[in-house]
Amino acid sequence: MTGRRHTHSSLVGPAPQRCWYPVAAAADVGRSLQRIEALGQDIVLFRTLDGAVAALEDCCAHRPYPLSLGRLSADAVVCGLCGFEYGSTGHCLGVPTQDRIPAGASVRSFIVREQHGTVWLWFGERANQRPSALPKLGWLDATGWNTVSGARTVAANYLLLHESFADVTKIAVLAPDIAPYVLRTTPPPLDVVVTETTVSLERRYPPTQLPAWQAEALGVDDTALFVHEQQGHFRSPAVWVDHWDVVAADEAPSRLRFSHFVTPVDERTTRLGWWISRDFATDTNITSRRLIDMFTPYYNSLGAALERSQLLLDRRDRHEVNVSADVAALRVREIVRAMLSEEGLDRSAP
């Protein structure tokens, strides 16, 4: 792998549509119209009277006007310009100036699921919906885990984020203050497993000291040595998950889970939501506060760095040199390109 040259052009382009994408916190969607942008589309969210989330194309079928600027009437969205009414399925229910509803008077509706406190939309064709493809991240809801989170918008293509998640060795360069000691040494060999739609990587580091915050949280001496086990998982174009476990002899592992929700807004803008879950020191706010204080600046620095990369990509395509640590990221590119090709969206196809 070392030294093979690839083009950067695959890092600028659309996202696969046949995928579940997170679009909003479930708690933020209520009995009001909420406008969002995702995958180049304007969408309006609201809850029906029975509590279900509905998602419609945010544009009236009569004239181009955002439905999100209208109002809710029971379970109908009333356009604020012309008064057309739409049900939660997108079909027009009424026109103020006539009894007959015009043919074709409907807007697109999206299949919606709520999971892990998040609203997810299926952007592909209804016939191709795959409920099993909705990522299941049990630690976000399970008892015995404590989670902190944050979010930011990054002015960069979604694949730049996935490629960064696929190589944790960059953390020691980008944010040396929070990098575990094991990332400051030569990494052990990387094991990568690829399926048709997923990529998983794994490393097992030799016994090393813990970061000071984690040693204190676990109540151990900061000179104690622990085996570090790292896993990374590309679950879909919308989700990357990292597992980071530390293990002392004859003891159960202490586990960290980094969940990244990736929502392309357009080809050069991405919303990133991050969750850090732990199954140790779950009853102390001190550890939660430290994680927030450490990782909020880290994700801000990562976002700023990827925005710089995007600016260079926008100027012109370039050749790149890859090393062995890039193998997982390159496999992610291949999977995404295959997904785009299947949907007829691969611009690099002849």
N, C-alpha and C positions, 0 to 999 in steps of 0.2 A: 504493500500500500504506500509506503513512504516514497514521496517524490512524484506520484502520479498527478497529472495535471488535468483539471476540470475547468469548466467555465462557470462564472458567477451567474449566468443568465437564469438558471433554474431557481434562483433566490428572489426573483421578481416575477410575480404572476398571480393568478387567481387561486382560490382555495377550493378544494373539492366540495361539491354541494351535497353529496350523499353521506351526510354526517350529522350527528347531533352536536350543536354548539350551545354553550352557555351564554345567555343574553342578559340576565338580570338576577338580582337577589330576589328570592321569592317574597321576602318580607317587604320589598319595595313596590310590589305590584298589588294594587287595590282597586277600589271603585272610582278610579279616575283614569284618564287616558295618558299613557306614558309612551313617549316616542323614543325609539332606539334605532341605531344603525348597525347592521351586520351584513357581511358579505356583499357590500355594495347596495344593499336594499334598505329602504325606510320602512319601519314596522311600528305598529301601534299595539301596545299591550293593555289589557284590563282584565278584571275579574268579573265574571257573571254573578248573578244573585245567589247561585248555589256554590260560589267560591272557586269555580274552575277558572284557570287562566286561559284567555283567548288571545290570539295573535293574528293580526290582519295587515295586509299591505297598507301602508299609510298614504293612500292617494285615492280620492273619490273617483268612481268610474265615470261620472258625468263630466266633470272638469277637473284639471289638475289642482287639487287643493288638499292639504294634509288633513286626514281624518282626526289626527291627534289634536287639531285646533277646534274640533267640534265639541260634542258633549255626549254623555251617556244618558239614555232613556230606558230604564229597566235593563234589558240585555242587548239593546240596540245602540249602535254608534250613529249619531246624527251629524251629518256634514255641516260645518259651520258656514259654508258658502251657499249651498243650494238646498240643503235640507233632506237630501237622500238619506235613507236609513238602512243600515246594514246589520244583520245578525252576526252572531259569533262564528258562523260558518262562512261568512263573507258574502252571502246572498243578499240582494237588495230586498228589503221588506216593504218599502213604501217610498212614494215620490209625492211631494207636496202639491204639485200642480196637476196631477192626473191620477186616475184609478189604476190604469194599466202600467205595469212595471215593464220597462223596455227590455228587449232581448239583450243578453250579455251584460246586464247591469249587476255585476258582482265584482268583488276584489278577491285577491288570493288570501286564503287562510293557511296557517301553518299548523302542523302537528306539534302539540305541546306536551311536555312531561315536566314534573317537578321532582327533583331528587337532590339530596344533600343541601337543602335550603336554597337551591338554584333553579331557575327556569331554563329549560333546554328546548330548543327548536330543531326540528328536522327540516333541512333546507332542500332535500332532494324531492323527487317525485313521490307522491303518496304510495304508489304501487311498489316502490323500492324501499319503503320504510323498514328498518331493522331494529326492533325494540331491544334486541340483545346487544346491539352495538353501543347502547347508552352506558358509559363507564360507571362501574360500581366501586366506590371508594369507602369501604365500610368504616374506616377509622374516623371519618368526618362526623359520623353519627353515633358511634359506639360509646358505651360507658367505659370508663377506665382510660380515656384519652382526653387530652386538653389541646385546644387548637387556637392559634392566633392567625390573623389574616391581614391582607392589604390588597390594593389594586392600583393600577396606573395605566394610562394610555401611552403606547409607544409608537412613535412615527417611523415604523419599520414593518417590513413584510413578516408575516407570521412564521415563515420557515427560518428566518434569522433567529427567532426566539428558540425554536426547537433545536436548531443546531448548537446554540449556546448551552441549552440544558443537557445535550448529549455529551458534553465534554466538561466535566467538573474540574479538570486540571486548570482551567482558565481562572478559577476563583482565586487561586494563589497569586495570580498576576493582577487581576482586577481589584480584588479586595483582600489583600494579605492580612489585614487586621482580624478578619473573621475566619480565615481559612484554617481548617484543622491541620495539626502538625503533619498528618499523613500526606496531605496535598502539597507539602513543601519538599517532598522527596520524589525520587523517580518512581512512577506508579508501577505496580505489578501488571502482568499481562491482563488484557481485557478479553473476557468471554462475551461473545455476541450471539444471540439467537434471533432469527428472523422468521416471521410467518408472512402470510400474504398481506396482512394489514398492520402488523405490529413489529416493533423492535425492542428487544430487552438486552441489557448489558449488565455485567457483573464483575466486580473486583473484590478480592479479599486481601487486605493489607496486614502486614505483620504487626505484632503487639507494639503499640505506641501510646504515648501520653494523650490524655483527653484535653480539649480546650478548658481553660480555667472555669468558664461558666458552667460547663457540663459536669466537671469534677465536683464543683460545689453543689450543683443540683442533685447529684447522685450521692453526695456525702462521702466521697472517697478522697484519698490523698492525690494531689495533682501530679505526683510522680508515678502513680499506679499505671500499669500497662494494660491496654485493652486491644483485642483484635477488632479491626474495623471492617465491616462488610457493607459494600456499596452496591446498590442496584439502581438502574434507570430503566424506565419503561415508556416508550412511545405507544400510548393506547389508541390514539387517533389524532387527526390534525387539530383537535380541540383540547387534548389532554396529554401532558407529560407528568409522570410521577417519579420521584426519587425516594428510595429506601436507604436509610443510613442507620445501621445497627452497630452497637458496640457491645463486646462480649468479654467478660472476665471468666477465668477458669471455673468450670462447674456451676455457672450461674446463668439464669435466663438473660437474654439480650435486653438492653435498653434501646428502645426503638424511636426513630424519628421518621416522619413521612412528610415529604415536600410535594404538595399537589399544585400543579400549574394549570389553570384554565386559560385557554388561548382562543380568543374570538377575533378573527379578521374583520375589521370594519370596512376596509377596502384593500387594494393591493399594496398600499404603503402605510397602513395604520392598523394597529392591533391593540385590543384591550387584553391586559394580562391581570388575572386574579391569582393570588398566591395564598396558600394555606400551609402552615407548619404545625404538624400534629406530633404529640409525644405521649408516651405511656409511662413516663417517670416524672416525679415532682409535679404531679397533676394538681395538687392542692395548694400550690403557692403561686401568688401573683408576681413574685419577684422574677421567677424564671420566664413567665410570659412576657413581662415588661422587657427583660433583657433580649429576648428573641425579637420582639418588635423593634427595639432600639438598634439591634445589630442588622436585621435583614431589611428594614425599610430603606435605609441608605444603600444597602447592597443592590436591591432591585431598582432603585432609582439610578444608581451608577450603571448597572447593566443596561437599563433602557436608554440612557444617554449614549453609551458606547454603541449600541445597535443602531441608534439614529444616525450616528456618524457613519457607520458602515452603509446604511441605506443611501445617504447622500452621495457616497462614492459610487455605489452601484447605479444611481440615477444618472451619473455623468457619462459613464460608458461601461460596456461589458469588459471584463478582465479575465485572464487566466489565473488559476490559483494552484498552489502546491499543497498537497495533502500529506499527512503523516498517519501513523498507525492509530493515534488517538481519535482520528476523524472517521473511523470505520462505521460507527453507529449512525453518525450524522449523514453519511453518504447513503446508508441503507434507508434512512428516512426519506431522503430525496427520491430514491427509486420507488418507494411505496407511493408517495404522493404523486409522482409522475404517472404511475400506473393507474391510480384512481382518476386523475384528470383525463388520461387517455380514454378510459372506459366511459367517461362522461362527455367526451368530445371537446375537452377544454385544454388539452395539452398543446400549447403554441409551438413547442419545439418539434412536434410530429410533422413528417413530410406531407 
